Amino acid sequence: MTFLDLVRQRRSVRRYAATPVPRERLERALEAARLAPSACNSQPWSFLVVDEPESKRRLAEQAFGGVYAMNRFAADAPVLVVVITERSRYAAMLGGMFRGTRFNLIDVGIACEHFVLQAAEEGLGTCWLGWFDEKAVKRVLGLPGRTKVDILISVGFPAEEAPKAKARRPLDDVRRYR
């Protein structure tokens, strides 16, 4: 499979089989994320993998309750990856202040995309989740209040065929040469 084939194949999965995810597959996805480029090589991320069933159940119950219930499907995934955004190196933070850009968020996005693409290569389905109760996540996992959790990623074997590709803008609409 070519890289473009992999990118075209990857979908957000919202229905998961109950099959446990072998840690070797998770480790390869985490390694892909670890290798992601970042501003000034800050690597402003860490990943907390919640794959113990009772811990994952408690996390999902709290993270996806109330106004966050639209993402309750993630409770059925055998794994939730908690992505912690950390501070960038001073040079990246300073440059970001001048540019008005939060490079650490860009960096985390790159690392997460590396993770989900490697997961797809491993036959796993994933879904990026940004709508969840962050305070509850930190409380359940015993993370300090200053910890910033911007993303959760649900991971598991898809329970059904991948949905059809969503419409994307044509290349001619998004690309220009000068």
Phi, psi and omega in degrees: 000136176278167179299316179297324176299316179299315180297319180291329183281327187295131179227158170285125183257133181236005175226121187241145170285155181283358182301127177298150179266121178300135182299332179300321179291319177298319180299320179293322177294320177294324177296319177299318178295318181301326183278358183297145175288157178207157181300127181054028181053036182293326183049057187277057183212156165211157186234125176251111184267120180251100181236358174283122190308315182291319177297318180294321178298313180297318180298310182297320180301318182277322185289328188245031177266169175056231184293349181264008187297340180300339179257017181299337177307330183296340178297337180277349177287139179293342184223138167239128177255122179266118183260116182261124178271123181251173180288144174282167172297157185306315182299320179291321178295316180297312177300320178295323178296317180294323182273346184071034184233131176269089184300329180297326178289322175297314181299316179297321178299318178296314180298318180294321178294321174302317180300308185291329177290319176294321177301318178298319176301329180277001181084014181260151173259149180219162170213127174288136179230122177247352182253098181200166181276096184298319180298319179294320178302312181295321179295311182298322184268357180068032179274145178300151182301329182283350179297139179249114177251107182263335187221140163243146176235121173276142185220137175177177175282132180299141179274351181209172177302148179299142177296162178296156179297137175285152180297135176240150177298144178298151179305322180298337179276342185244354184240137174222148172243147175228000000 
